[in-house]
Amino acid sequence: MKAISVFPGKPDSVHLAELPMPSVNEIPNGRGVVVKILRVGVDGTDKEINAAEYGAAPEGYDFLVLGHENFGQVESVGPNVTEVKPGDYVVATVRRPGTSIYDLIGTNDMTTDDTYFERGINLRHGYLTEYYVDDVEFIVKVPQGLKEVGVLLEPMTVVEKGIAQAYEIQRRLRVWRPRRAAVMGAGTIGLLATLALRLRGLEVVTFSRSKKPYFNSDLIEALGAVYESTSDLSIIEGARKHGPFDIIFEATGNSSVVFESLQALGKNGVLVLSSVTGGDRKIEVPADRINLDFVLGNKVMVGTVNANREYFEMGVKDMAQAEAEYSGWLPRLLTHPVKGLENYEQLFETLTAAKGAIKVYCEVAEL
């Protein structure tokens, strides 16, 4: 079967590879599930792996199958699988267990191992192929009513984990009822973070560089959130106008935004960092004032990466609520489909160059 792959460490090596058809018998204890892939989203991670910035092939292979934002339909199950059945729509988690105590209790995303295993990213093949097999432990059922937007579940889990961690941390305060939130960035994650925070009843201001009106600002305002362009209003000025903010969800990939966000955070506030920044950018910041405000204001900054099953299940619930409260909003994020694995060059060209793209995805098979 076909698979979109790279040779890790070799820039721009994306190509079409061949894999054998999987079988439920590959998974021990009769717990295997074979899934037919329907859609796979691509994002900056796939682009960076193709640029040879990171990624590693599984043992015994010189290539890595890409794709972690998966959505598919159960084809067959092992004799001891009761959680799903053939025909069910499903999404698989990305991280696989290592050896740390966190891996052993199902929180693979919190591993302390130096070596980690992520499907489509590091040492495990991904989902840009026709079928995959996995243990049912890592497979999450998606209601039929969400099949059109199921491919958004994996990126939604980034948001779910970040927000859940913020609330979990603030249990230390005994009573914490956040009212105002800011989201930095209006890309896929920023849009989904705006949605998740609105679903929780918060006032939300989303900051991005582009001036409105444009498609993303329209989406934000359709949720009842406020859109502010940092071309017109700085983050710190925005905090004076709309804040201070109880939660700030940072999703820009720009480290300078992080330090501006630190100064926009209110007392007892939480800054959630979801973007990974590379390079060696240096900026000047009012370090003493930031430190003083954080200590005296009981503020927190926390990073979020990957997600375990808990956050996938939370994502399903929030997406179902979104379809009820903001019907038709989620499908609008699916802006750039590319049909067929064989069109992998077009898929990556679209990911790299398409203007106004929110979610680029491969239509591997018909829904």
WORAKA-V600307 format. One record per backbone hydrogen bond with DSSP energy under -0.5 kcal/mol. CO is the residue of the C=O (numbers start at 1). NH is the residue of the N-H. If there is no record, write none. Layout:
co	nh
CO	NH
CO	NH
This chain:
co	nh
1	19
2	130
3	5
3	17
4	66
5	15
6	8
6	64
7	10
9	11
10	13
15	5
15	17
17	3
23	26
24	27
27	30
28	31
30	80
31	136
32	78
33	35
33	134
34	75
34	76
35	37
35	132
36	73
38	364
38	365
39	71
40	362
41	69
42	360
43	47
44	48
45	49
46	50
47	51
48	53
49	52
50	12
50	13
56	123
58	61
63	58
64	6
65	126
66	128
67	127
68	70
69	41
71	38
71	39
72	90
73	36
74	87
76	34
78	81
80	82
85	88
88	74
89	142
90	72
91	140
94	119
96	117
100	104
101	105
102	107
103	106
106	108
107	110
108	111
114	116
116	118
117	96
118	121
118	122
118	124
120	67
121	56
122	118
124	120
127	129
128	4
130	37
132	35
134	33
135	138
136	139
138	93
140	91
142	89
143	146
144	147
146	149
146	150
149	152
150	153
152	156
153	157
154	157
154	158
155	158
155	159
156	160
157	161
158	162
159	163
160	164
161	165
162	166
163	167
164	168
165	169
166	170
168	171
169	172
170	173
171	174
173	175
176	178
179	203
180	246
180	247
181	205
182	249
183	185
183	207
184	251
187	191
188	192
189	193
190	194
191	195
192	196
193	197
194	198
195	199
196	200
197	202
198	201
203	181
204	226
205	183
205	207
206	228
207	185
208	230
209	231
214	218
215	219
216	220
217	221
218	222
219	223
220	223
220	225
221	224
226	206
228	208
228	230
229	232
229	233
234	238
235	239
236	240
237	241
238	242
238	243
239	243
245	266
246	270
247	182
248	250
248	272
249	184
249	251
250	274
253	255
254	257
254	258
255	259
256	260
257	261
258	262
259	263
260	263
260	264
261	264
261	265
262	265
264	245
266	269
269	300
270	248
270	272
271	273
271	302
272	250
272	274
273	304
275	277
285	287
286	290
287	291
288	292
289	293
290	294
291	295
292	296
293	297
294	299
295	298
297	268
300	271
302	273
308	311
308	312
309	313
310	314
311	315
312	316
313	317
314	318
315	319
316	320
317	321
318	322
319	323
320	324
321	325
322	326
326	329
328	332
329	332
330	333
331	334
333	335
333	359
336	361
338	363
340	343
341	344
343	347
344	348
345	349
346	350
347	351
348	352
349	353
350	354
354	357
359	336
360	42
361	338
361	363
362	40
362	364
363	340
